[in-house]
Amino acid sequence: MTTTKATTGKLTILRIAVYLRFSQDRTGQELGFARHEPACLALAERIGVQRGRATMVTIYKETVSASAYGRKARAEYRRMITDIEAGQLDMVIAYHNDRLIRDMGKDLQPLIDLVEATGVEVEFCSAGRWELATASGKANARLMATMAAYESDIKSERIKLQRVQQAQAGKFHGGIRPYGFEPDGVTVRQTEAREIARMYEQVVAGVSLRQIVMDLNRREVPTATARGPWTSQTVRDIILRHRNAGWSVHKGAVVGKAVWPALVSEETWHAAVAVVTDPARRTTPGATPKWLGSGLYLCGVCGKPGLRAGVSGSGRRPSYRCKLRDLTGQGHVSRDAGQVDALVEETVVTRLAQPDAIAQLTAGQGSANSDAAALRLEQAALRQRLDSLAGMFAAGDIDERQLTTGSSTLKAKITEIDSSLASLGMRSPLDELKGRGDIRTAWFGTQPDRSDGLALGSRRAIVDMLLAVTVLPAPRGRRASGKYFDPEFIRLEWKQ
């Protein structure tokens, strides 16, 4: 952004550049500009009066933060340098030398070379005049650069130490507001916490990340920044986040329990992480299923789950079709997608609505909590033994070979327990329906678009768990009932 202010007079005009750049400030960049700009303009006016010359001030205002080690390009700084090289400026004014020189080690020498080549003067409101054309002036500037770098390093070390201490104490050490929490990083934002719990439930129940994303965007659930839609990567990052299980992390390593509450159990966290980090999972982009049976229903001719829903011809209803053909080029099966899905959903919901049906289908999960508690105690003991080994090695009680052997054995046992905890955390797709009094309403919802019902991904996971659906070849034309669709040619077999 450039603004020009001219003061008329009889003498040659003194062309002054005022360079403004704000530091990262929680209160906003305009406060920095409001403080620095008047001071720089006042200095420019004083210099003009002192020299008895008219002044023309051009303001170069950076609108992005650029820290000492940042990589963001400074467009206004680069444009100002170009104007100096073109002979359009006589002087540069900034509030302080650290506003003009971002990285003393990289920016100072080019500025010295520029001053020697063009004769441009450099003034600062709080640091005085820099005589970069003289040996003593250059030495003084370099000394200031060294001290600035020293102060920056001290500040960096202090911040790093503070963050380590905060992490070890289980405290939030700042940054972007984590989804599920208020800006303080500790207070739970309940609406988002419920969404996170739902994400974990769906992942461990076998719902794909793409299905979860589609459900979030369909319900218009806002992200943490409320900018743009949800993506699979965003959901995956949330699933992998240690803080959701109540852990404090520093540089990717867990350093202790956090002061904020856990949003999911440790078992659920381990289980979901095991799912999304499984190398066997398909990671190549593909179309997100928009129909209940796509990729699930079996073809009655070839027996493969190759049925996909689609529309052929204008005005026709979507149909499930097998992509394979026989030797004569004849298609295998094709059936009205809406009617097949309606039959399947009605069959599943009717069974699940029976008394104790869900409890019977999810039997055997009751002992998971006690098993998990025992495993966590065992794992804590193993970690303590691992720490003791390090202390014994430091004291000289064991040699490096003993340390390596003992550590490998203990780490293998800890990894094995991690896998066991992940298995205990795996949930049935039916868990989402537990405690829901009216199963039919919970499944179908009450809205025409089913936005308050069970998500498509969850319904697909339940159907895949309970039912084998085979679309059999059927005669062409209407049945005796006068309808084209005949449920007799849809084979439904319970898996459990």
C-alpha positions in Angstrom: 0.0 0.0 0.0 1.4 3.4 -1.0 0.4 6.9 0.1 2.2 10.1 -0.9 2.2 13.4 0.9 4.0 16.4 -0.6 5.1 19.7 1.0 5.6 22.5 -1.5 8.6 24.9 -1.3 11.1 26.8 -3.3 14.0 24.4 -2.7 14.6 20.9 -4.1 12.1 18.4 -2.7 13.4 15.8 -0.3 11.9 12.5 -1.3 11.3 10.3 1.8 10.1 6.7 2.0 8.4 5.8 5.3 8.5 2.0 5.7 5.9 0.4 8.0 5.8 -3.3 9.1 3.9 -4.6 12.1 5.0 -7.4 14.4 2.7 -10.3 15.2 0.3 -8.7 17.6 -2.7 -10.4 19.2 -4.5 -7.0 19.2 -4.2 -6.6 15.5 -1.8 -5.0 13.0 -3.6 -1.6 12.8 -2.6 -0.8 16.4 1.1 -1.1 15.3 0.5 1.0 12.3 -1.3 3.6 14.4 1.7 4.0 16.7 4.5 3.9 14.2 3.1 5.9 11.2 2.6 9.3 13.1 6.0 9.0 14.6 7.7 8.4 11.2 5.7 11.2 9.5 6.7 13.6 12.4 10.3 12.7 11.9 10.1 13.3 8.2 8.6 16.7 8.8 11.3 17.7 11.4 14.1 16.7 9.0 12.5 18.8 6.2 12.3 21.8 8.5 15.8 21.3 9.8 17.2 21.2 6.3 14.9 23.9 5.0 13.6 21.7 2.2 10.2 20.7 1.0 9.4 17.0 1.6 7.4 14.4 -0.4 6.7 11.3 1.7 5.7 8.0 0.2 4.4 5.3 2.6 5.2 1.7 2.1 3.0 -0.4 4.3 3.4 -4.2 4.6 0.0 -5.8 5.2 1.4 -9.2 6.3 3.5 -10.1 9.3 7.1 -11.0 8.5 9.1 -12.3 11.4 12.9 -12.4 11.5 13.0 -15.9 10.2 9.8 -15.9 8.2 9.6 -16.8 4.6 6.9 -14.4 3.5 7.9 -12.1 0.8 7.8 -8.4 1.6 6.3 -6.9 -1.5 6.4 -3.3 -0.3 10.0 -3.5 0.9 11.0 -5.0 -2.5 9.1 -2.2 -4.3 10.8 0.5 -2.1 14.2 -1.0 -3.0 13.3 -0.8 -6.7 12.3 2.8 -6.3 15.6 3.6 -4.5 17.6 1.9 -7.3 15.6 3.9 -9.8 16.8 7.2 -8.1 13.2 8.1 -7.0 14.0 8.3 -3.2 16.5 10.3 -1.1 15.8 8.9 2.4 14.3 5.9 4.2 12.6 6.3 7.5 11.3 3.4 9.8 10.3 3.3 13.4 13.2 1.1 14.4 15.9 -0.8 12.6 14.2 -4.1 13.2 11.2 -2.8 11.3 13.4 -2.2 8.2 15.9 -5.1 8.5 14.0 -8.3 9.1 17.1 -10.6 9.2 20.2 -8.7 10.3 22.5 -11.4 8.9 20.9 -11.4 5.4 19.4 -7.9 4.9 22.1 -5.6 6.4 24.9 -6.0 3.8 22.5 -5.5 0.8 21.3 -2.3 2.5 24.9 -1.1 3.0 25.6 -1.9 -0.7 22.5 0.1 -1.7 23.5 3.1 0.4 27.0 3.1 -1.1 25.6 2.8 -4.6 22.8 5.4 -4.4 23.6 7.7 -1.5 20.2 7.1 0.1 20.0 8.1 3.8 18.6 5.9 6.5 16.9 7.3 9.7 14.9 5.6 12.6 12.6 7.2 15.1 14.0 5.2 18.0 17.5 4.3 16.8 18.7 7.6 15.2 20.6 7.9 12.0 22.6 5.2 10.4 25.7 6.4 8.6 26.1 3.4 6.4 28.5 5.2 4.0 31.3 5.4 6.6 33.4 2.7 8.1 32.4 3.6 11.7 28.7 3.8 10.7 28.8 0.4 9.1 30.7 -1.1 12.2 28.1 0.4 14.5 25.2 -1.0 12.4 26.9 -4.4 12.4 27.3 -4.2 16.2 23.6 -3.4 16.5 22.8 -6.4 14.2 24.9 -8.7 16.4 23.1 -7.5 19.6 19.7 -7.8 17.9 20.5 -11.4 16.9 21.7 -12.1 20.4 18.5 -10.8 21.9 16.5 -12.7 19.4 18.3 -16.0 20.3 17.8 -15.4 24.1 14.1 -14.7 23.5 13.8 -17.9 21.3 15.5 -20.0 24.0 13.2 -18.6 26.7 10.1 -19.3 24.6 11.2 -22.8 23.8 11.9 -23.5 27.5 8.6 -22.0 28.5 6.8 -24.3 26.0 8.6 -27.4 27.3 7.7 -26.5 30.8 4.1 -25.8 29.9 3.8 -29.1 28.0 5.3 -31.1 30.9 2.8 -29.4 33.2 0.0 -30.4 30.8 -0.8 -26.8 29.9 -1.8 -25.3 26.6 1.1 -23.3 25.1 -0.9 -21.1 22.7 -1.5 -21.2 19.0 -4.5 -21.6 16.8 -7.7 -22.6 18.7 -7.9 -26.4 18.7 -11.2 -27.7 17.4 -13.2 -28.9 20.3 -11.9 -26.3 22.7 -12.2 -22.6 23.5 -9.4 -20.2 22.6 -7.8 -20.9 26.0 -7.1 -24.5 24.8 -8.5 -25.9 28.1 -12.2 -25.2 28.2 -14.3 -27.7 26.2 -16.6 -26.3 23.5 -19.4 -28.9 23.8 -20.9 -28.7 20.4 -17.5 -29.4 18.7 -16.6 -32.0 21.4 -19.7 -34.0 20.4 -18.7 -33.8 16.7 -15.2 -35.1 17.7 -16.7 -38.0 19.7 -18.9 -38.8 16.7 -15.9 -38.8 14.4 -14.1 -41.4 16.6 -17.2 -43.5 16.9 -17.6 -43.6 13.1 -14.0 -44.3 12.4 -13.7 -47.3 14.8 -17.1 -48.5 13.4 -15.6 -48.7 9.9 -17.0 -45.5 8.4 -14.6 -44.0 5.8 -13.1 -40.5 6.3 -14.8 -39.4 3.0 -18.2 -40.5 4.4 -17.6 -38.6 7.6 -16.5 -35.5 5.6 -19.6 -35.7 3.4 -21.8 -35.9 6.5 -20.1 -32.9 8.2 -20.4 -30.8 5.0 -24.0 -31.8 4.4 -25.0 -30.8 7.9 -22.9 -27.5 7.4 -20.9 -28.1 10.6 -18.3 -25.2 10.8 -14.6 -26.0 11.0 -12.4 -24.4 13.7 -11.7 -21.4 11.5 -15.1 -21.4 9.8 -13.3 -21.1 6.5 -14.1 -23.6 3.7 -15.5 -27.1 3.9 -14.2 -30.1 5.8 -11.7 -32.4 4.1 -10.5 -35.9 4.8 -7.1 -34.5 5.8 -8.7 -32.2 8.4 -10.7 -35.0 9.9 -7.6 -37.3 9.9 -5.6 -34.6 11.7 -8.2 -34.3 14.4 -8.3 -38.1 14.9 -4.5 -38.3 15.3 -4.5 -35.4 17.8 -3.2 -36.6 21.2 -5.0 -33.8 23.1 -8.3 -35.5 22.4 -7.3 -38.3 24.7 -6.2 -35.9 27.4 -2.4 -36.0 26.6 0.0 -33.1 26.5 2.5 -33.2 23.7 5.8 -31.4 22.9 7.4 -31.8 19.4 5.2 -34.8 18.7 6.0 -36.7 21.8 3.6 -37.3 24.8 5.1 -35.7 27.9 2.2 -36.2 30.3 -1.4 -35.8 31.2 -3.0 -32.5 30.2 -5.0 -30.1 32.4 -7.8 -30.2 29.9 -10.4 -33.1 30.0 -10.2 -35.9 27.5 -12.8 -35.9 24.8 -12.5 -39.7 24.1 -11.1 -42.6 26.0 -7.6 -43.8 25.5 -8.9 -47.1 24.0 -11.0 -45.3 21.5 -8.1 -43.0 20.5 -5.8 -45.9 20.0 -8.4 -47.8 18.0 -9.2 -44.8 15.7 -5.5 -44.0 15.2 -4.8 -47.7 14.3 -7.6 -47.5 11.6 -6.5 -44.2 10.0 -2.8 -45.1 10.0 -3.2 -48.6 8.7 -1.0 -48.9 5.6 -3.4 -51.3 4.1 -6.1 -48.6 3.9 -6.8 -47.3 0.4 -5.4 -43.8 0.1 -5.9 -43.1 -3.6 -8.7 -40.7 -4.3 -12.0 -42.2 -5.4 -15.6 -41.3 -5.6 -17.4 -41.1 -2.3 -20.4 -43.6 -2.3 -23.7 -41.7 -2.4 -25.9 -44.8 -2.3 -26.3 -47.4 0.5 -25.3 -50.4 -1.6 -22.5 -49.1 -3.8 -19.6 -51.6 -3.5 -21.6 -53.6 -0.9 -24.4 -55.4 -2.8 -23.4 -58.6 -4.6 -24.2 -59.4 -8.3 -26.3 -62.5 -8.6 -24.4 -63.6 -11.7 -20.7 -63.1 -10.9 -21.0 -62.9 -7.1 -18.8 -59.9 -6.9 -19.6 -56.6 -5.0 -19.4 -54.6 -8.2 -22.8 -53.0 -8.2 -22.8 -49.2 -8.6 -25.7 -46.8 -8.7 -26.2 -44.6 -11.7 -28.6 -43.2 -14.3 -28.6 -44.1 -17.9 -30.9 -42.0 -20.1 -32.8 -38.8 -19.2 -35.6 -39.0 -16.8 -34.8 -42.6 -15.7 -34.5 -43.6 -12.0 -31.1 -44.5 -10.6 -30.3 -48.2 -10.8 -27.7 -50.6 -9.4 -25.8 -52.2 -12.2 -23.0 -54.7 -12.3 -20.0 -53.3 -14.2 -19.1 -56.7 -15.6 -20.6 -58.5 -18.6 -20.8 -62.1 -19.8 -19.1 -63.5 -22.9 -21.9 -62.3 -25.2 -21.6 -58.7 -23.9 -24.8 -59.0 -22.0 -25.0 -57.1 -18.7 -25.3 -59.1 -15.5 -28.0 -57.4 -13.3 -29.7 -54.1 -13.0 -32.3 -53.0 -10.4 -34.0 -49.9 -9.2 -31.6 -48.4 -6.6 -34.2 -46.6 -4.5 -36.4 -49.7 -4.1 -33.5 -52.0 -3.3 -32.2 -49.6 -0.6 -35.7 -49.2 0.9 -36.1 -53.0 1.2 -32.7 -53.4 2.8 -33.2 -50.6 5.3 -36.6 -51.7 6.3 -35.3 -55.3 6.8 -32.4 -54.0 9.0 -34.4 -51.5 11.0 -37.2 -54.1 11.7 -34.6 -56.4 13.2 -32.8 -53.7 15.2 -36.1 -52.4 16.6 -36.8 -55.8 18.3 -36.2 -55.9 22.1 -32.6 -56.4 23.1 -31.5 -56.9 19.4 -28.7 -54.4 19.6 -27.5 -55.7 23.0 -27.4 -59.2 21.7 -25.5 -58.2 18.5 -22.9 -56.3 20.5 -22.6 -58.8 23.4 -19.0 -59.4 24.6 -18.0 -55.8 24.8 -18.8 -55.4 28.5 -15.4 -56.7 29.8 -13.4 -54.2 27.7 -13.2 -51.5 30.3 -11.7 -53.8 33.0 -9.3 -55.4 30.5 -8.2 -51.9 29.4 -7.6 -50.8 32.9 -5.3 -53.8 33.6 -3.4 -53.2 30.3 -2.8 -49.5 31.2 -1.4 -50.5 34.6 0.9 -53.0 33.0 2.0 -50.5 30.4 2.7 -47.8 33.0 4.9 -50.3 34.9 6.8 -51.2 31.7 7.4 -47.5 31.0 8.7 -47.0 34.6 11.1 -49.9 34.1 12.2 -48.4 30.8 13.0 -45.1 32.6 14.9 -47.0 35.3 17.1 -48.7 32.7 18.2 -45.2 31.4 19.0 -44.2 35.0 21.0 -47.4 35.6 23.0 -46.8 32.4 23.8 -43.3 33.4 25.0 -44.5 36.8 27.2 -47.2 35.2 25.2 -50.1 36.7 24.6 -51.6 33.2 26.5 -51.4 30.0 25.3 -50.2 26.5 24.5 -53.8 25.4 22.4 -54.5 28.4 20.6 -51.1 27.9 19.9 -51.9 24.3 18.6 -55.4 24.9 16.5 -54.4 27.9 15.0 -51.4 26.1 14.2 -53.4 23.0 12.3 -56.0 25.0 10.4 -53.5 27.0 9.5 -51.4 24.0 8.2 -54.5 22.2 5.9 -55.3 25.1 4.7 -51.7 25.2 3.9 -51.8 21.5 2.0 -55.1 22.0 -0.1 -53.5 24.7 -0.8 -50.5 22.4 -2.2 -52.9 19.8 -4.3 -54.7 22.5 -5.7 -51.3 23.7 -6.5 -50.4 20.1 -8.4 -53.7 19.6 -10.4 -53.1 22.8 -11.3 -49.6 21.5 -12.8 -50.9 18.3 -16.5 -50.5 18.4 -19.5 -52.0 16.6 -21.2 -49.8 14.1 -24.3 -50.4 16.2 -22.9 -48.5 19.1 -24.2 -45.3 17.5 -27.7 -46.7 18.1 -27.3 -47.7 21.7 -29.6 -45.8 24.0 -31.7 -44.4 21.2 -35.2 -45.3 22.2 -36.9 -45.2 18.8 -34.5 -47.0 16.5 -36.6 -46.2 13.4 -36.5 -42.5 14.1 -32.8 -42.6 14.9 -32.2 -44.4 11.6 -34.4 -42.5 9.2 -34.6 -39.2 11.0 -37.5 -36.8 11.0 -36.5 -34.5 8.2 -37.2 -35.1 4.5 -33.5 -34.9 3.7 -32.7 -37.3 6.7 -30.2 -34.7 8.0 -31.1 -35.7 11.6 -30.9 -39.4 10.9 -28.0 -41.8 10.8 -25.3 -40.8 8.4 -25.0 -42.7 5.2 -21.5 -44.0 6.2 -22.9 -45.4 9.5 -25.8 -47.0 7.7 -23.5 -48.6 5.2 -21.2 -50.0 8.0 -24.2 -51.5 9.8 -25.6 -53.1 6.6 -22.1 -54.5 5.8 -21.9 -55.9 9.3 -25.3 -57.6 9.4 -26.5 -58.4 5.9 -25.3 -60.0 2.7 -27.4 -58.5 -0.2 -27.5 -60.2 -3.6 -29.3 -58.8 -6.6 -30.5 -61.8 -8.6 -31.3 -61.8 -12.3 -35.0 -61.1 -12.8 -37.4 -61.5 -15.8 -38.1 -58.4 -17.8 -41.4 -56.6 -17.7 -44.1 -56.2 -15.0 -44.8 -58.8 -12.4 -48.3 -60.2 -11.8 -48.8 -57.4 -9.2 -48.4 -54.9 -12.0 -45.0 -53.7 -10.6 -41.6 -54.0 -12.1 -39.7 -54.4 -8.8 -40.0 -57.8 -7.2 -38.4 -58.3 -3.8 -38.2 -62.1 -4.5 -35.2 -61.4 -6.7 -33.3 -59.7 -3.9 -31.6 -62.3 -1.6 -31.0 -61.1 2.0 -28.9 -63.3 4.2 -28.0 -62.4 7.8 -24.3 -62.6 8.7 -25.1 -62.7 12.4 
